[in-house]
Amino acid sequence: MSAATGGAVPDPGVVSAAIAAAARLLEQGQLVAFPTETVYGLGADAENPVAVARIFEAKGRPSDHPLIVHLAPEAALDHWAREVPAEAQRLIAAFWPGPLTLILKRAPGIPGAVSGGQDTIGLRSPAHPVALALLRAFKGGQGGIAGPSANRFGHVSPTTAAHVRAEFGDAHPGIAAILEGGQSEVGIESTIVDLSRLDTAGPVLLRPGRLSSAQLAQVLGRPVLAADRAAPKASGTLDAHYAPATSLALVPSTQLEGVLRQLAARGRRVALMHYSMGAAAALPALSRAIALPAEAAAYAHDLYASLRLLDQAAAELIVVETPPADVEWEAVNDRLRRSAFDSTGVLARMLAA
């Protein structure tokens, strides 16, 4: 089932029919993969615990790891959140629809399955025409679609419908439809800010994304603090996440060429992702090399697609040139640190062998 696709402009009637059919599937408790501006999501009716359980089963995701609920801009927030503080309303006015998730106190009538059993809930309104059309068609625009990234738990997130099909197969029994919407514009997951503890902790950044803490603070008129031990669980915040199957190592720019030469001398099969235009990109014995833009937003757009390509390069190790530590690279560095977490020590062992 397709909605908008890359290339030729799709027939509006075909798009409308695909979205209407997908909305009916969601209302029947089925799973539908759909595009957003961040990554593709695996959607289910957020108020149907059986449907939500199907997400956890398809992804292999722990049931205590909360999901983000996607809403149409017109949806009644007080149906989902116990209260919508003024701070939330200011952020919504500034950034919705867009790549921002708000953590609020969950309303009593919303099942806890979607929140991993917590008394909070993550809400966002995506800025993608297909996602918005689906949300407006689903339950008359007042329903919520629980939608984590449409990939196996912990894997690299998908930014195209082809990535979703590669992850689950064309005929995965648990996924009733995959809506197409081109490549995701942002390319990494939404910024998550906790507003559920304003009286005790203030606004807290749980996951960086396209929207920075500085942008949020400007709208809020107060600083956004770093996550603390008492912060609620949130999507994509485990130490190991967003990881390719191939081991991944981050190497500073100043060490990159030397490390690659040492690996080549040991006969290691290495794939490279870099952003600088030094001699390292032309070194021999690389399984594959991908040069990403040296600008943070453009790099983020290409990040997951590039990791997926390098994962297919039959390499023993993916070497990633460590991006700059500047604030605009905060979200990219967050994703790469988590991608490399389970590969800690692999590079050192290869160099010592």
Residue pairs with C-beta under 8 A, 6 or more apart in sequence:
1 18
1 21
1 22
1 177
1 178
1 179
2 10
2 14
2 18
2 161
2 179
2 180
3 10
3 15
3 18
3 19
3 22
3 35
3 130
3 133
3 134
3 179
3 180
3 181
4 10
4 15
4 35
4 129
4 130
4 180
4 181
4 182
5 180
5 181
5 182
6 180
6 182
6 183
15 130
15 133
16 133
18 177
18 179
19 130
19 133
19 134
19 137
19 179
20 137
21 177
22 32
22 34
22 134
22 137
22 177
22 179
23 134
23 137
23 138
23 139
25 31
25 32
25 176
25 177
26 32
26 43
26 44
26 45
26 51
26 134
26 138
26 143
26 145
27 45
27 138
27 139
27 143
29 44
29 45
29 48
29 50
29 51
29 54
30 44
30 51
30 54
30 176
30 177
31 42
31 43
31 44
31 51
31 54
31 55
31 58
31 174
31 175
31 176
32 42
32 43
32 44
32 134
32 175
32 176
32 177
32 178
32 179
33 40
33 41
33 42
33 43
33 150
33 161
33 164
33 175
33 177
33 178
33 179
34 40
34 41
34 43
34 130
34 131
34 134
34 145
34 147
34 178
34 179
34 181
35 41
35 128
35 130
35 131
35 161
35 179
35 180
35 181
35 182
35 184
36 70
36 126
36 127
36 128
36 131
36 147
36 184
37 98
37 99
37 126
37 127
37 128
37 131
37 184
37 185
37 186
38 99
38 126
38 184
38 186
38 187
38 188
38 189
38 190
38 209
38 210
39 149
39 150
39 157
39 158
39 159
39 184
39 186
39 187
39 188
39 189
39 304
40 149
40 150
40 157
40 158
40 159
40 160
40 161
40 163
40 164
40 184
41 70
41 131
41 145
41 147
41 148
41 149
41 150
42 55
42 58
42 59
42 147
42 148
42 149
42 150
42 151
42 164
42 175
43 70
43 134
43 145
43 146
43 147
44 51
44 52
44 54
44 55
44 145
44 146
44 147
45 51
45 52
45 138
45 139
45 143
45 144
45 145
45 146
46 52
46 67
46 69
46 110
46 114
46 143
46 144
46 145
46 146
47 110
47 111
47 114
47 143
47 144
48 111
49 111
49 113
51 146
52 67
52 111
52 113
52 114
52 146
53 63
53 113
54 174
55 61
55 67
55 146
55 148
56 62
56 63
57 174
58 168
58 172
58 174
58 175
59 148
59 151
59 152
59 153
60 152
60 153
61 148
61 153
62 116
62 153
63 113
63 116
64 116
64 117
64 233
65 116
65 153
65 233
65 235
65 238
66 114
66 115
66 116
66 118
66 120
66 121
66 122
66 232
66 233
66 234
66 235
67 114
67 115
67 116
67 122
67 146
67 147
67 148
67 235
68 101
68 122
68 123
68 124
68 146
68 147
68 148
68 190
68 192
68 235
69 80
69 114
69 121
69 122
69 123
69 124
69 144
69 145
69 146
69 147
70 124
70 125
70 126
70 131
70 135
70 144
70 145
70 146
70 147
71 77
71 80
71 123
71 124
71 125
71 135
71 144
71 145
72 125
72 132
72 135
72 136
72 141
72 142
73 96
73 97
73 125
73 132
74 136
74 141
74 142
75 125
75 135
75 141
75 142
75 143
75 144
76 142
77 84
77 88
77 92
77 123
78 84
78 107
79 107
79 109
79 110
79 142
80 104
80 106
80 107
80 110
80 121
80 123
80 144
81 88
81 104
81 105
81 106
81 107
81 121
81 123
82 104
82 105
82 106
82 107
82 108
83 104
83 105
84 104
85 104
85 195
85 198
87 195
87 198
87 203
87 220
88 102
88 104
88 195
90 219
90 220
91 100
91 102
91 193
91 195
91 216
91 219
91 220
92 102
92 125
94 219
95 211
95 219
96 124
96 125
97 125
97 126
97 127
97 132
98 125
98 126
98 127
98 211
99 124
99 126
99 127
99 186
99 189
99 190
99 191
99 209
99 210
99 211
100 124
100 190
100 191
100 193
100 209
100 211
100 216
101 122
101 123
101 124
101 190
101 191
101 192
101 193
101 207
101 234
101 235
102 122
102 123
102 124
102 193
102 195
103 120
103 121
103 122
103 192
103 193
103 194
103 195
103 196
103 206
103 232
103 234
104 120
104 121
104 123
104 195
104 196
105 119
105 120
105 121
105 196
106 112
106 115
106 118
106 119
106 120
106 121
107 121
110 121
112 118
112 119
114 121
114 146
115 121
115 122
116 233
118 232
118 233
120 194
120 196
120 232
122 192
122 234
122 235
123 144
124 190
125 132
125 135
126 132
126 135
128 181
128 184
128 185
129 181
130 179
130 180
130 181
131 181
134 145
134 179
135 141
135 143
135 145
138 145
148 235
149 157
149 158
149 189
149 236
150 158
150 163
150 164
150 167
150 168
150 178
151 157
151 158
151 163
151 164
151 167
152 167
152 168
154 238
154 240
154 241
154 242
154 243
155 167
155 242
155 243
155 244
155 245
156 242
156 243
156 244
156 304
156 307
156 308
156 311
156 339
157 188
157 189
157 242
157 304
158 164
158 166
158 167
158 304
159 183
159 184
159 187
159 304
159 305
160 182
160 183
160 184
160 305
161 178
161 179
161 180
161 181
163 304
163 305
163 308
164 178
165 178
166 308
168 174
168 175
183 301
183 305
184 301
185 301
186 209
186 210
186 297
186 300
186 301
187 300
187 301
187 302
187 303
187 304
187 305
188 209
188 210
188 300
188 303
188 304
188 331
188 332
188 335
189 207
189 209
189 235
189 236
190 207
190 209
190 210
190 211
191 205
191 207
191 208
191 209
191 210
191 211
191 212
191 216
191 331
192 205
192 206
192 207
192 209
192 234
192 235
192 236
192 237
193 203
193 204
193 205
193 206
193 216
193 224
194 201
194 203
194 204
194 205
194 206
194 227
194 231
194 232
194 234
195 203
196 232
197 204
197 230
197 231
201 225
201 228
201 230
201 231
202 222
202 223
202 224
202 225
203 216
203 220
203 222
203 223
203 224
203 225
204 224
204 225
204 226
204 227
204 228
204 231
205 213
205 216
205 224
205 225
205 226
205 227
206 227
206 231
206 232
206 234
206 237
207 234
207 235
207 236
207 237
207 334
208 330
208 331
208 334
209 331
210 297
210 300
210 331
212 327
212 328
212 330
213 223
213 224
213 330
214 327
216 224
217 223
217 224
227 237
236 242
236 338
238 338
239 338
239 341
240 338
240 341
240 342
241 335
241 338
241 339
241 341
242 304
242 307
242 335
242 338
242 339
243 338
243 339
243 340
243 341
243 342
243 343
244 307
244 308
244 310
244 311
244 318
244 339
245 311
246 271
246 310
246 311
246 313
246 315
246 316
246 317
246 318
247 316
247 317
247 318
247 342
247 343
247 346
248 307
248 317
248 318
248 319
248 320
248 336
248 339
248 340
248 343
249 317
249 318
249 319
249 320
249 340
249 343
249 346
249 347
250 320
250 321
250 322
250 336
250 337
250 340
251 259
251 319
251 320
251 321
251 322
251 347
252 321
252 322
253 276
253 278
253 321
253 322
256 274
256 276
256 278
256 280
256 319
256 321
257 278
257 279
257 280
257 283
259 319
259 347
259 351
260 270
260 272
260 280
260 283
260 286
260 319
261 283
262 351
263 270
263 317
263 319
263 350
263 351
264 270
264 283
264 284
264 285
264 286
266 350
266 351
266 353
268 316
268 317
268 350
269 287
269 314
269 315
269 316
269 317
270 285
270 286
270 287
270 315
270 316
270 317
270 318
270 319
271 286
271 287
271 288
271 289
271 290
271 310
271 313
271 315
271 317
271 318
271 319
272 280
272 281
272 283
272 286
272 288
272 289
272 290
272 310
272 318
272 319
272 320
272 321
273 289
273 290
273 292
273 306
273 307
273 310
273 318
273 319
273 320
273 321
274 280
274 281
274 289
274 290
274 291
274 292
274 320
274 321
275 291
275 292
275 293
275 294
275 299
275 321
275 323
276 294
276 321
277 291
280 321
281 289
281 291
287 313
287 314
287 315
288 309
288 310
288 313
288 315
290 306
290 309
290 310
292 298
292 299
292 302
292 303
292 306
293 299
293 302
296 323
296 326
296 328
296 329
296 331
296 332
297 328
299 323
299 329
299 332
300 331
300 332
303 332
303 335
303 336
307 318
307 339
310 318
311 318
316 350
317 343
317 346
317 347
317 350
319 347
320 336
320 340
322 333
322 336
323 329
323 332
323 333
323 336
325 333
